[in-house]
Amino acid sequence: MYEILLSNHAKIMDTGPGGKELIAGDRQAGYFGDLTGTEFTSGNNLASLIGLTVGTALNTDTDWLKFMYKGRILYVPKKPLRVDLSWSDLHQKGAVFGTAVVTIKERQYRVRLMKGSGVDPYRGVNGGSDDPFTIGSEYNDLMYRVCSIDPPSQSLPNFVSFTPTDLGMYSSGGVQLCQDRSEPSGGVVPGILCRGNGATDMATSHSPAESYSAGRGWRPVLEVA
């Protein structure tokens, strides 16, 4: 159990691998910096820990971004770890809502997907750019603030400014599978929400829960349990 954060930039003990001091932001949305896969874990090792064999591995040794969000410590891979797998595949492994718990270097983490909408189910426009329904979502609060793209709704300064290429948004898997259900307007069949469509606007897109695509990727959240 990590200690309570005393101030925005106070040191926090036992938060897991990586920085112990917030370098930007605060307890509600803060950034500790990044760390290597060697310091934390690899994509292949994480997939093995949850028994995930579906899909194609990529960026398995990518760095990890370490955040504090609403009082919780989160790790997010800098680039997507896998493609050609579906939301349903991850759900079967408990890796959508955090049912799966893994042990990495003697600490436990819940494995889940990031929340991409401010409301669940998402009810905005399929393919919408910087959709108002996404304001207040985990994706907006964290990913907007580490990317050099600054969408109009972003009201707070960046923690750091990685390029979309740095974050794997222009390559295979750049469209990120999210936790949220999706019931977008315009007569689209309900499914699940993805973020990052088109990369340049970090937009929303809709996908059937069982759909496979090399464009959609697994960028999990590991939350300190």
QUIPE-V908397 format. One record per backbone hydrogen bond with DSSP energy under -0.5 kcal/mol. NH is the residue of the N-H (numbers start at 1). CO is the residue of the C=O. If there is no record, write none. Layout:
nh=NH co=CO
nh=NH co=CO
This chain:
nh=3 co=13
nh=10 co=7
nh=12 co=20
nh=22 co=10
nh=23 co=31
nh=24 co=31
nh=26 co=29
nh=30 co=68
nh=31 co=24
nh=32 co=66
nh=33 co=66
nh=35 co=64
nh=37 co=61
nh=40 co=36
nh=43 co=60
nh=46 co=42
nh=47 co=43
nh=48 co=44
nh=49 co=45
nh=50 co=46
nh=51 co=47
nh=51 co=48
nh=52 co=47
nh=53 co=51
nh=56 co=83
nh=58 co=81
nh=62 co=59
nh=64 co=35
nh=65 co=76
nh=66 co=33
nh=67 co=65
nh=67 co=74
nh=68 co=30
nh=69 co=72
nh=70 co=28
nh=71 co=27
nh=72 co=69
nh=74 co=67
nh=74 co=72
nh=75 co=222
nh=76 co=65
nh=77 co=220
nh=78 co=63
nh=81 co=218
nh=82 co=218
nh=83 co=56
nh=84 co=213
nh=84 co=216
nh=88 co=209
nh=90 co=86
nh=91 co=87
nh=92 co=88
nh=93 co=89
nh=93 co=90
nh=94 co=91
nh=95 co=90
nh=98 co=111
nh=99 co=94
nh=100 co=94
nh=100 co=111
nh=102 co=109
nh=104 co=102
nh=104 co=107
nh=107 co=104
nh=109 co=102
nh=110 co=223
nh=111 co=100
nh=112 co=110
nh=112 co=221
nh=113 co=96
nh=116 co=114
nh=118 co=133
nh=119 co=133
nh=122 co=181
nh=126 co=185
nh=128 co=125
nh=130 co=128
nh=130 co=201
nh=134 co=131
nh=135 co=132
nh=137 co=134
nh=139 co=115
nh=141 co=137
nh=142 co=138
nh=143 co=139
nh=144 co=139
nh=146 co=143
nh=147 co=143
nh=147 co=144
nh=148 co=162
nh=151 co=149
nh=154 co=151
nh=155 co=153
nh=159 co=145
nh=160 co=145
nh=162 co=146
nh=167 co=163
nh=168 co=165
nh=169 co=164
nh=173 co=214
nh=174 co=171
nh=175 co=215
nh=176 co=174
nh=176 co=195
nh=177 co=217
nh=178 co=193
nh=179 co=114
nh=182 co=191
nh=183 co=122
nh=185 co=124
nh=191 co=182
nh=192 co=207
nh=193 co=180
nh=194 co=205
nh=195 co=176
nh=196 co=203
nh=197 co=203
nh=199 co=196
nh=200 co=198
nh=203 co=197
nh=204 co=128
nh=205 co=194
nh=207 co=192
nh=211 co=208
nh=217 co=173
nh=217 co=175
nh=218 co=82
nh=219 co=217
nh=221 co=112
nh=222 co=75
nh=223 co=110
nh=223 co=221
nh=224 co=73
nh=225 co=108
